[in-house]
Structure formats: structure tokens, C-alpha cells
Amino acid sequence: MVPRLRSFIGTILIIFLVIIYALVATTVATLMLATSPWWIHFLYFLISGLLWILPAMLIIKWMAGPKLKK
């Protein structure tokens, strides 16, 4: 696959990942953490704020892919 196309597809995937992940994380927080103490909120948002990086790393690794030889 052409690196340019791979980068475009990866960029679109990362945008969708961030939007969907933010919506899901906020919905879970709203439904589950409404009456929780502040430190539970802090831990949840700390962990969920860092957790999206794992799938994004896989997409970026795929985007880098094998280099085409000339």
C-alpha cells in the first residue's frame, strides 16, 4: 500500500478513535461515577485519559509500515 494512502487512512482512524473513545469514556463516567468521591473521578480520568494511547500506538505503527524500496 502506498505510504500516503496508509497515512490518510491512519489519520482518519485516529480521529474516529478519539471521538468514539471520548464519548464512551464520558458516558461511563456520567453513569457510573455520579456519586463517587473526587479521588475515584481523578483515577478514572487519569487511567481513561492514558488508555486511548494504546490503540493509537497500534494505528501509528501500522501507518509507519514497511518502507517501499526504490
N, CA, C and O atoms as a Maestro MAE file, in Angstrom:
{
 s_m_m2io_version
 :::
 2.0.0
}

f_m_ct {
 s_m_title
 :::
 protein
 m_atom[280] {
  # First column is atom index #
  i_m_mmod_type
  r_m_x_coord
  r_m_y_coord
  r_m_z_coord
  i_m_residue_number
  s_m_chain_name
  s_m_pdb_residue_name
  s_m_pdb_atom_name
  i_m_atomic_number
  :::
  1 25 0.843 -1.174 0.000 1 A "MET " " N  " 7
  2 3 0.000 0.000 0.000 1 A "MET " " CA " 6
  3 2 0.891 1.242 0.000 1 A "MET " " C  " 6
  4 15 1.933 1.274 0.654 1 A "MET " " O  " 8
  5 25 0.474 2.234 -0.725 2 A "VAL " " N  " 7
  6 3 1.235 3.476 -0.841 2 A "VAL " " CA " 6
  7 2 1.270 4.158 0.527 2 A "VAL " " C  " 6
  8 15 0.234 4.265 1.183 2 A "VAL " " O  " 8
  9 25 2.446 4.621 0.972 3 A "PRO " " N  " 7
  10 3 2.556 5.258 2.289 3 A "PRO " " CA " 6
  11 2 1.610 6.449 2.478 3 A "PRO " " C  " 6
  12 15 1.114 6.680 3.580 3 A "PRO " " O  " 8
  13 25 1.367 7.189 1.422 4 A "ARG " " N  " 7
  14 3 0.473 8.331 1.523 4 A "ARG " " CA " 6
  15 2 -0.954 7.904 1.865 4 A "ARG " " C  " 6
  16 15 -1.611 8.527 2.699 4 A "ARG " " O  " 8
  17 25 -1.423 6.850 1.221 5 A "LEU " " N  " 7
  18 3 -2.764 6.323 1.487 5 A "LEU " " CA " 6
  19 2 -2.833 5.727 2.893 5 A "LEU " " C  " 6
  20 15 -3.825 5.899 3.600 5 A "LEU " " O  " 8
  21 25 -1.786 5.037 3.284 6 A "ARG " " N  " 7
  22 3 -1.725 4.454 4.623 6 A "ARG " " CA " 6
  23 2 -1.795 5.551 5.689 6 A "ARG " " C  " 6
  24 15 -2.476 5.386 6.701 6 A "ARG " " O  " 8
  25 25 -1.104 6.655 5.471 7 A "SER " " N  " 7
  26 3 -1.141 7.779 6.409 7 A "SER " " CA " 6
  27 2 -2.522 8.416 6.467 7 A "SER " " C  " 6
  28 15 -2.995 8.775 7.545 7 A "SER " " O  " 8
  29 25 -3.168 8.557 5.324 8 A "PHE " " N  " 7
  30 3 -4.506 9.146 5.289 8 A "PHE " " CA " 6
  31 2 -5.507 8.272 6.040 8 A "PHE " " C  " 6
  32 15 -6.288 8.774 6.849 8 A "PHE " " O  " 8
  33 25 -5.485 6.968 5.773 9 A "ILE " " N  " 7
  34 3 -6.398 6.044 6.446 9 A "ILE " " CA " 6
  35 2 -6.120 6.030 7.946 9 A "ILE " " C  " 6
  36 15 -7.053 6.042 8.749 9 A "ILE " " O  " 8
  37 25 -4.856 6.005 8.325 10 A "GLY " " N  " 7
  38 3 -4.492 6.012 9.742 10 A "GLY " " CA " 6
  39 2 -4.946 7.276 10.446 10 A "GLY " " C  " 6
  40 15 -5.402 7.220 11.588 10 A "GLY " " O  " 8
  41 25 -4.828 8.413 9.781 11 A "THR " " N  " 7
  42 3 -5.273 9.670 10.365 11 A "THR " " CA " 6
  43 2 -6.779 9.663 10.604 11 A "THR " " C  " 6
  44 15 -7.246 10.091 11.659 11 A "THR " " O  " 8
  45 25 -7.525 9.185 9.636 12 A "ILE " " N  " 7
  46 3 -8.982 9.091 9.786 12 A "ILE " " CA " 6
  47 2 -9.331 8.134 10.927 12 A "ILE " " C  " 6
  48 15 -10.220 8.427 11.727 12 A "ILE " " O  " 8
  49 25 -8.643 6.998 11.009 13 A "LEU " " N  " 7
  50 3 -8.893 6.042 12.087 13 A "LEU " " CA " 6
  51 2 -8.608 6.645 13.459 13 A "LEU " " C  " 6
  52 15 -9.374 6.421 14.396 13 A "LEU " " O  " 8
  53 25 -7.529 7.400 13.594 14 A "ILE " " N  " 7
  54 3 -7.200 8.022 14.876 14 A "ILE " " CA " 6
  55 2 -8.247 9.059 15.258 14 A "ILE " " C  " 6
  56 15 -8.616 9.158 16.428 14 A "ILE " " O  " 8
  57 25 -8.728 9.825 14.299 15 A "ILE " " N  " 7
  58 3 -9.772 10.815 14.589 15 A "ILE " " CA " 6
  59 2 -11.031 10.118 15.095 15 A "ILE " " C  " 6
  60 15 -11.615 10.538 16.094 15 A "ILE " " O  " 8
  61 25 -11.454 9.045 14.402 16 A "PHE " " N  " 7
  62 3 -12.630 8.296 14.850 16 A "PHE " " CA " 6
  63 2 -12.388 7.657 16.214 16 A "PHE " " C  " 6
  64 15 -13.283 7.651 17.059 16 A "PHE " " O  " 8
  65 25 -11.200 7.124 16.438 17 A "LEU " " N  " 7
  66 3 -10.868 6.517 17.716 17 A "LEU " " CA " 6
  67 2 -11.016 7.525 18.850 17 A "LEU " " C  " 6
  68 15 -11.629 7.219 19.873 17 A "LEU " " O  " 8
  69 25 -10.469 8.702 18.682 18 A "VAL " " N  " 7
  70 3 -10.520 9.714 19.739 18 A "VAL " " CA " 6
  71 2 -11.959 10.160 20.005 18 A "VAL " " C  " 6
  72 15 -12.358 10.300 21.162 18 A "VAL " " O  " 8
  73 25 -12.726 10.381 18.964 19 A "ILE " " N  " 7
  74 3 -14.112 10.828 19.146 19 A "ILE " " CA " 6
  75 2 -14.943 9.754 19.856 19 A "ILE " " C  " 6
  76 15 -15.643 10.050 20.824 19 A "ILE " " O  " 8
  77 25 -14.866 8.524 19.379 20 A "ILE " " N  " 7
  78 3 -15.661 7.452 19.976 20 A "ILE " " CA " 6
  79 2 -15.191 7.149 21.393 20 A "ILE " " C  " 6
  80 15 -16.010 6.929 22.285 20 A "ILE " " O  " 8
  81 25 -13.889 7.136 21.602 21 A "TYR " " N  " 7
  82 3 -13.350 6.857 22.933 21 A "TYR " " CA " 6
  83 2 -13.779 7.937 23.930 21 A "TYR " " C  " 6
  84 15 -14.143 7.624 25.063 21 A "TYR " " O  " 8
  85 25 -13.737 9.197 23.514 22 A "ALA " " N  " 7
  86 3 -14.146 10.282 24.406 22 A "ALA " " CA " 6
  87 2 -15.617 10.174 24.764 22 A "ALA " " C  " 6
  88 15 -15.993 10.379 25.918 22 A "ALA " " O  " 8
  89 25 -16.448 9.856 23.788 23 A "LEU " " N  " 7
  90 3 -17.879 9.703 24.061 23 A "LEU " " CA " 6
  91 2 -18.153 8.539 25.020 23 A "LEU " " C  " 6
  92 15 -18.944 8.673 25.953 23 A "LEU " " O  " 8
  93 25 -17.505 7.415 24.789 24 A "VAL " " N  " 7
  94 3 -17.701 6.248 25.655 24 A "VAL " " CA " 6
  95 2 -17.170 6.526 27.062 24 A "VAL " " C  " 6
  96 15 -17.848 6.223 28.044 24 A "VAL " " O  " 8
  97 25 -15.979 7.090 27.173 25 A "ALA " " N  " 7
  98 3 -15.391 7.364 28.488 25 A "ALA " " CA " 6
  99 2 -16.237 8.362 29.274 25 A "ALA " " C  " 6
  100 15 -16.410 8.198 30.482 25 A "ALA " " O  " 8
  101 25 -16.758 9.379 28.625 26 A "THR " " N  " 7
  102 3 -17.596 10.362 29.297 26 A "THR " " CA " 6
  103 2 -18.931 9.759 29.705 26 A "THR " " C  " 6
  104 15 -19.436 10.056 30.787 26 A "THR " " O  " 8
  105 25 -19.505 8.926 28.866 27 A "THR " " N  " 7
  106 3 -20.775 8.271 29.201 27 A "THR " " CA " 6
  107 2 -20.609 7.344 30.395 27 A "THR " " C  " 6
  108 15 -21.436 7.349 31.307 27 A "THR " " O  " 8
  109 25 -19.554 6.557 30.394 28 A "VAL " " N  " 7
  110 3 -19.287 5.660 31.523 28 A "VAL " " CA " 6
  111 2 -19.091 6.474 32.796 28 A "VAL " " C  " 6
  112 15 -19.626 6.113 33.844 28 A "VAL " " O  " 8
  113 25 -18.342 7.553 32.724 29 A "ALA " " N  " 7
  114 3 -18.120 8.389 33.899 29 A "ALA " " CA " 6
  115 2 -19.420 8.994 34.400 29 A "ALA " " C  " 6
  116 15 -19.652 9.045 35.608 29 A "ALA " " O  " 8
  117 25 -20.258 9.446 33.504 30 A "THR " " N  " 7
  118 3 -21.518 10.057 33.897 30 A "THR " " CA " 6
  119 2 -22.447 9.034 34.563 30 A "THR " " C  " 6
  120 15 -23.097 9.342 35.562 30 A "THR " " O  " 8
  121 25 -22.505 7.838 34.017 31 A "LEU " " N  " 7
  122 3 -23.410 6.823 34.550 31 A "LEU " " CA " 6
  123 2 -22.892 6.145 35.818 31 A "LEU " " C  " 6
  124 15 -23.674 5.820 36.711 31 A "LEU " " O  " 8
  125 25 -21.601 5.935 35.899 32 A "MET " " N  " 7
  126 3 -21.051 5.141 36.995 32 A "MET " " CA " 6
  127 2 -20.467 5.961 38.146 32 A "MET " " C  " 6
  128 15 -20.451 5.493 39.285 32 A "MET " " O  " 8
  129 25 -19.996 7.156 37.873 33 A "LEU " " N  " 7
  130 3 -19.242 7.893 38.886 33 A "LEU " " CA " 6
  131 2 -19.987 9.092 39.463 33 A "LEU " " C  " 6
  132 15 -19.368 9.976 40.055 33 A "LEU " " O  " 8
  133 25 -21.281 9.131 39.301 34 A "ALA " " N  " 7
  134 3 -22.031 10.317 39.717 34 A "ALA " " CA " 6
  135 2 -21.887 10.612 41.209 34 A "ALA " " C  " 6
  136 15 -21.767 11.776 41.590 34 A "ALA " " O  " 8
  137 25 -21.897 9.605 42.045 35 A "THR " " N  " 7
  138 3 -21.839 9.834 43.493 35 A "THR " " CA " 6
  139 2 -20.505 9.400 44.102 35 A "THR " " C  " 6
  140 15 -20.399 9.265 45.321 35 A "THR " " O  " 8
  141 25 -19.517 9.186 43.291 36 A "SER " " N  " 7
  142 3 -18.211 8.744 43.780 36 A "SER " " CA " 6
  143 2 -17.408 9.920 44.327 36 A "SER " " C  " 6
  144 15 -17.633 11.067 43.942 36 A "SER " " O  " 8
  145 25 -16.472 9.629 45.226 37 A "PRO " " N  " 7
  146 3 -15.612 10.700 45.744 37 A "PRO " " CA " 6
  147 2 -14.660 11.230 44.667 37 A "PRO " " C  " 6
  148 15 -14.503 10.631 43.603 37 A "PRO " " O  " 8
  149 25 -14.039 12.355 44.969 38 A "TRP " " N  " 7
  150 3 -13.194 13.047 43.984 38 A "TRP " " CA " 6
  151 2 -12.025 12.189 43.538 38 A "TRP " " C  " 6
  152 15 -11.629 12.257 42.375 38 A "TRP " " O  " 8
  153 25 -11.462 11.382 44.429 39 A "TRP " " N  " 7
  154 3 -10.275 10.620 44.056 39 A "TRP " " CA " 6
  155 2 -10.607 9.483 43.090 39 A "TRP " " C  " 6
  156 15 -9.754 9.070 42.303 39 A "TRP " " O  " 8
  157 25 -11.842 8.973 43.143 40 A "ILE " " N  " 7
  158 3 -12.268 7.977 42.153 40 A "ILE " " CA " 6
  159 2 -12.384 8.633 40.776 40 A "ILE " " C  " 6
  160 15 -11.978 8.060 39.765 40 A "ILE " " O  " 8
  161 25 -12.940 9.835 40.758 41 A "HIS " " N  " 7
  162 3 -13.012 10.595 39.497 41 A "HIS " " CA " 6
  163 2 -11.614 10.832 38.950 41 A "HIS " " C  " 6
  164 15 -11.366 10.649 37.759 41 A "HIS " " O  " 8
  165 25 -10.702 11.240 39.824 42 A "PHE " " N  " 7
  166 3 -9.326 11.508 39.411 42 A "PHE " " CA " 6
  167 2 -8.678 10.265 38.811 42 A "PHE " " C  " 6
  168 15 -8.078 10.332 37.738 42 A "PHE " " O  " 8
  169 25 -8.795 9.136 39.498 43 A "LEU " " N  " 7
  170 3 -8.200 7.894 38.987 43 A "LEU " " CA " 6
  171 2 -8.830 7.458 37.677 43 A "LEU " " C  " 6
  172 15 -8.134 7.031 36.756 43 A "LEU " " O  " 8
  173 25 -10.145 7.567 37.598 44 A "TYR " " N  " 7
  174 3 -10.820 7.157 36.365 44 A "TYR " " CA " 6
  175 2 -10.342 7.991 35.182 44 A "TYR " " C  " 6
  176 15 -9.978 7.447 34.140 44 A "TYR " " O  " 8
  177 25 -10.345 9.305 35.347 45 A "PHE " " N  " 7
  178 3 -9.952 10.149 34.223 45 A "PHE " " CA " 6
  179 2 -8.452 10.079 33.937 45 A "PHE " " C  " 6
  180 15 -8.035 10.283 32.796 45 A "PHE " " O  " 8
  181 25 -7.644 9.798 34.941 46 A "LEU " " N  " 7
  182 3 -6.217 9.590 34.699 46 A "LEU " " CA " 6
  183 2 -5.999 8.336 33.853 46 A "LEU " " C  " 6
  184 15 -5.273 8.363 32.860 46 A "LEU " " O  " 8
  185 25 -6.633 7.247 34.258 47 A "ILE " " N  " 7
  186 3 -6.458 5.985 33.528 47 A "ILE " " CA " 6
  187 2 -7.111 6.050 32.150 47 A "ILE " " C  " 6
  188 15 -6.503 5.665 31.152 47 A "ILE " " O  " 8
  189 25 -8.341 6.535 32.096 48 A "SER " " N  " 7
  190 3 -9.015 6.587 30.792 48 A "SER " " CA " 6
  191 2 -8.379 7.623 29.870 48 A "SER " " C  " 6
  192 15 -8.451 7.497 28.648 48 A "SER " " O  " 8
  193 25 -7.765 8.633 30.446 49 A "GLY " " N  " 7
  194 3 -7.072 9.627 29.626 49 A "GLY " " CA " 6
  195 2 -5.802 9.091 28.993 49 A "GLY " " C  " 6
  196 15 -5.371 9.577 27.947 49 A "GLY " " O  " 8
  197 25 -5.207 8.099 29.617 50 A "LEU " " N  " 7
  198 3 -3.987 7.495 29.066 50 A "LEU " " CA " 6
  199 2 -4.257 6.234 28.251 50 A "LEU " " C  " 6
  200 15 -3.441 5.844 27.416 50 A "LEU " " O  " 8
  201 25 -5.395 5.601 28.491 51 A "LEU " " N  " 7
  202 3 -5.684 4.310 27.868 51 A "LEU " " CA " 6
  203 2 -5.882 4.381 26.354 51 A "LEU " " C  " 6
  204 15 -5.611 3.403 25.657 51 A "LEU " " O  " 8
  205 25 -6.342 5.505 25.837 52 A "TRP " " N  " 7
  206 3 -6.583 5.613 24.395 52 A "TRP " " CA " 6
  207 2 -5.276 5.575 23.605 52 A "TRP " " C  " 6
  208 15 -5.278 5.350 22.395 52 A "TRP " " O  " 8
  209 25 -4.174 5.794 24.296 53 A "ILE " " N  " 7
  210 3 -2.872 5.825 23.614 53 A "ILE " " CA " 6
  211 2 -2.510 4.452 23.051 53 A "ILE " " C  " 6
  212 15 -1.853 4.367 22.013 53 A "ILE " " O  " 8
  213 25 -2.929 3.376 23.721 54 A "LEU " " N  " 7
  214 3 -2.562 2.031 23.257 54 A "LEU " " CA " 6
  215 2 -3.091 1.717 21.858 54 A "LEU " " C  " 6
  216 15 -2.308 1.312 20.999 54 A "LEU " " O  " 8
  217 25 -4.395 1.888 21.594 55 A "PRO " " N  " 7
  218 3 -4.836 1.633 20.216 55 A "PRO " " CA " 6
  219 2 -4.279 2.655 19.227 55 A "PRO " " C  " 6
  220 15 -4.052 2.327 18.062 55 A "PRO " " O  " 8
  221 25 -4.059 3.879 19.675 56 A "ALA " " N  " 7
  222 3 -3.478 4.883 18.778 56 A "ALA " " CA " 6
  223 2 -2.053 4.491 18.386 56 A "ALA " " C  " 6
  224 15 -1.637 4.710 17.248 56 A "ALA " " O  " 8
  225 25 -1.310 3.914 19.325 57 A "MET " " N  " 7
  226 3 0.050 3.462 19.004 57 A "MET " " CA " 6
  227 2 0.035 2.368 17.942 57 A "MET " " C  " 6
  228 15 0.884 2.346 17.052 57 A "MET " " O  " 8
  229 25 -0.931 1.465 18.041 58 A "LEU " " N  " 7
  230 3 -1.026 0.398 17.036 58 A "LEU " " CA " 6
  231 2 -1.343 0.970 15.659 58 A "LEU " " C  " 6
  232 15 -0.799 0.519 14.651 58 A "LEU " " O  " 8
  233 25 -2.228 1.966 15.622 59 A "ILE " " N  " 7
  234 3 -2.560 2.591 14.337 59 A "ILE " " CA " 6
  235 2 -1.341 3.309 13.774 59 A "ILE " " C  " 6
  236 15 -1.066 3.218 12.577 59 A "ILE " " O  " 8
  237 25 -0.608 4.021 14.623 60 A "ILE " " N  " 7
  238 3 0.581 4.743 14.162 60 A "ILE " " CA " 6
  239 2 1.653 3.765 13.684 60 A "ILE " " C  " 6
  240 15 2.331 4.016 12.688 60 A "ILE " " O  " 8
  241 25 1.801 2.651 14.399 61 A "LYS " " N  " 7
  242 3 2.770 1.635 13.964 61 A "LYS " " CA " 6
  243 2 2.381 1.078 12.594 61 A "LYS " " C  " 6
  244 15 3.240 0.867 11.737 61 A "LYS " " O  " 8
  245 25 1.072 0.841 12.392 62 A "TRP " " N  " 7
  246 3 0.596 0.367 11.089 62 A "TRP " " CA " 6
  247 2 0.842 1.421 10.016 62 A "TRP " " C  " 6
  248 15 1.225 1.092 8.894 62 A "TRP " " O  " 8
  249 25 0.620 2.694 10.364 63 A "MET " " N  " 7
  250 3 0.837 3.778 9.399 63 A "MET " " CA " 6
  251 2 2.299 3.829 8.950 63 A "MET " " C  " 6
  252 15 2.586 4.061 7.776 63 A "MET " " O  " 8
  253 25 3.212 3.612 9.888 64 A "ALA " " N  " 7
  254 3 4.637 3.663 9.533 64 A "ALA " " CA " 6
  255 2 4.969 2.527 8.580 64 A "ALA " " C  " 6
  256 15 5.706 2.720 7.614 64 A "ALA " " O  " 8
  257 25 4.427 1.343 8.848 65 A "GLY " " N  " 7
  258 3 4.534 0.192 7.946 65 A "GLY " " CA " 6
  259 2 5.892 -0.019 7.327 65 A "GLY " " C  " 6
  260 15 6.840 0.705 7.632 65 A "GLY " " O  " 8
  261 25 5.991 -0.995 6.471 66 A "PRO " " N  " 7
  262 3 7.256 -1.227 5.776 66 A "PRO " " CA " 6
  263 2 7.502 -0.141 4.728 66 A "PRO " " C  " 6
  264 15 6.579 0.305 4.047 66 A "PRO " " O  " 8
  265 25 8.713 0.256 4.620 67 A "LYS " " N  " 7
  266 3 9.082 1.277 3.623 67 A "LYS " " CA " 6
  267 2 9.163 0.647 2.251 67 A "LYS " " C  " 6
  268 15 9.616 -0.489 2.106 67 A "LYS " " O  " 8
  269 25 8.727 1.377 1.251 68 A "LEU " " N  " 7
  270 3 8.822 0.893 -0.123 68 A "LEU " " CA " 6
  271 2 10.259 1.061 -0.615 68 A "LEU " " C  " 6
  272 15 10.885 2.094 -0.377 68 A "LEU " " O  " 8
  273 25 10.770 0.054 -1.295 69 A "LYS " " N  " 7
  274 3 12.119 0.141 -1.843 69 A "LYS " " CA " 6
  275 2 12.057 0.752 -3.233 69 A "LYS " " C  " 6
  276 15 11.141 0.486 -4.010 69 A "LYS " " O  " 8
  277 25 13.039 1.564 -3.522 70 A "LYS " " N  " 7
  278 3 13.082 2.225 -4.848 70 A "LYS " " CA " 6
  279 2 13.914 1.440 -5.807 70 A "LYS " " C  " 6
  280 15 14.064 1.838 -6.962 70 A "LYS " " O  " 8
  :::
 }
 m_bond[279] {
  # First column is bond index #
  i_m_from
  i_m_to
  i_m_order
  :::
  1 1 2 1
  2 2 3 1
  3 3 4 2
  4 3 5 1
  5 5 6 1
  6 6 7 1
  7 7 8 2
  8 7 9 1
  9 9 10 1
  10 10 11 1
  11 11 12 2
  12 11 13 1
  13 13 14 1
  14 14 15 1
  15 15 16 2
  16 15 17 1
  17 17 18 1
  18 18 19 1
  19 19 20 2
  20 19 21 1
  21 21 22 1
  22 22 23 1
  23 23 24 2
  24 23 25 1
  25 25 26 1
  26 26 27 1
  27 27 28 2
  28 27 29 1
  29 29 30 1
  30 30 31 1
  31 31 32 2
  32 31 33 1
  33 33 34 1
  34 34 35 1
  35 35 36 2
  36 35 37 1
  37 37 38 1
  38 38 39 1
  39 39 40 2
  40 39 41 1
  41 41 42 1
  42 42 43 1
  43 43 44 2
  44 43 45 1
  45 45 46 1
  46 46 47 1
  47 47 48 2
  48 47 49 1
  49 49 50 1
  50 50 51 1
  51 51 52 2
  52 51 53 1
  53 53 54 1
  54 54 55 1
  55 55 56 2
  56 55 57 1
  57 57 58 1
  58 58 59 1
  59 59 60 2
  60 59 61 1
  61 61 62 1
  62 62 63 1
  63 63 64 2
  64 63 65 1
  65 65 66 1
  66 66 67 1
  67 67 68 2
  68 67 69 1
  69 69 70 1
  70 70 71 1
  71 71 72 2
  72 71 73 1
  73 73 74 1
  74 74 75 1
  75 75 76 2
  76 75 77 1
  77 77 78 1
  78 78 79 1
  79 79 80 2
  80 79 81 1
  81 81 82 1
  82 82 83 1
  83 83 84 2
  84 83 85 1
  85 85 86 1
  86 86 87 1
  87 87 88 2
  88 87 89 1
  89 89 90 1
  90 90 91 1
  91 91 92 2
  92 91 93 1
  93 93 94 1
  94 94 95 1
  95 95 96 2
  96 95 97 1
  97 97 98 1
  98 98 99 1
  99 99 100 2
  100 99 101 1
  101 101 102 1
  102 102 103 1
  103 103 104 2
  104 103 105 1
  105 105 106 1
  106 106 107 1
  107 107 108 2
  108 107 109 1
  109 109 110 1
  110 110 111 1
  111 111 112 2
  112 111 113 1
  113 113 114 1
  114 114 115 1
  115 115 116 2
  116 115 117 1
  117 117 118 1
  118 118 119 1
  119 119 120 2
  120 119 121 1
  121 121 122 1
  122 122 123 1
  123 123 124 2
  124 123 125 1
  125 125 126 1
  126 126 127 1
  127 127 128 2
  128 127 129 1
  129 129 130 1
  130 130 131 1
  131 131 132 2
  132 131 133 1
  133 133 134 1
  134 134 135 1
  135 135 136 2
  136 135 137 1
  137 137 138 1
  138 138 139 1
  139 139 140 2
  140 139 141 1
  141 141 142 1
  142 142 143 1
  143 143 144 2
  144 143 145 1
  145 145 146 1
  146 146 147 1
  147 147 148 2
  148 147 149 1
  149 149 150 1
  150 150 151 1
  151 151 152 2
  152 151 153 1
  153 153 154 1
  154 154 155 1
  155 155 156 2
  156 155 157 1
  157 157 158 1
  158 158 159 1
  159 159 160 2
  160 159 161 1
  161 161 162 1
  162 162 163 1
  163 163 164 2
  164 163 165 1
  165 165 166 1
  166 166 167 1
  167 167 168 2
  168 167 169 1
  169 169 170 1
  170 170 171 1
  171 171 172 2
  172 171 173 1
  173 173 174 1
  174 174 175 1
  175 175 176 2
  176 175 177 1
  177 177 178 1
  178 178 179 1
  179 179 180 2
  180 179 181 1
  181 181 182 1
  182 182 183 1
  183 183 184 2
  184 183 185 1
  185 185 186 1
  186 186 187 1
  187 187 188 2
  188 187 189 1
  189 189 190 1
  190 190 191 1
  191 191 192 2
  192 191 193 1
  193 193 194 1
  194 194 195 1
  195 195 196 2
  196 195 197 1
  197 197 198 1
  198 198 199 1
  199 199 200 2
  200 199 201 1
  201 201 202 1
  202 202 203 1
  203 203 204 2
  204 203 205 1
  205 205 206 1
  206 206 207 1
  207 207 208 2
  208 207 209 1
  209 209 210 1
  210 210 211 1
  211 211 212 2
  212 211 213 1
  213 213 214 1
  214 214 215 1
  215 215 216 2
  216 215 217 1
  217 217 218 1
  218 218 219 1
  219 219 220 2
  220 219 221 1
  221 221 222 1
  222 222 223 1
  223 223 224 2
  224 223 225 1
  225 225 226 1
  226 226 227 1
  227 227 228 2
  228 227 229 1
  229 229 230 1
  230 230 231 1
  231 231 232 2
  232 231 233 1
  233 233 234 1
  234 234 235 1
  235 235 236 2
  236 235 237 1
  237 237 238 1
  238 238 239 1
  239 239 240 2
  240 239 241 1
  241 241 242 1
  242 242 243 1
  243 243 244 2
  244 243 245 1
  245 245 246 1
  246 246 247 1
  247 247 248 2
  248 247 249 1
  249 249 250 1
  250 250 251 1
  251 251 252 2
  252 251 253 1
  253 253 254 1
  254 254 255 1
  255 255 256 2
  256 255 257 1
  257 257 258 1
  258 258 259 1
  259 259 260 2
  260 259 261 1
  261 261 262 1
  262 262 263 1
  263 263 264 2
  264 263 265 1
  265 265 266 1
  266 266 267 1
  267 267 268 2
  268 267 269 1
  269 269 270 1
  270 270 271 1
  271 271 272 2
  272 271 273 1
  273 273 274 1
  274 274 275 1
  275 275 276 2
  276 275 277 1
  277 277 278 1
  278 278 279 1
  279 279 280 2
  :::
 }
}
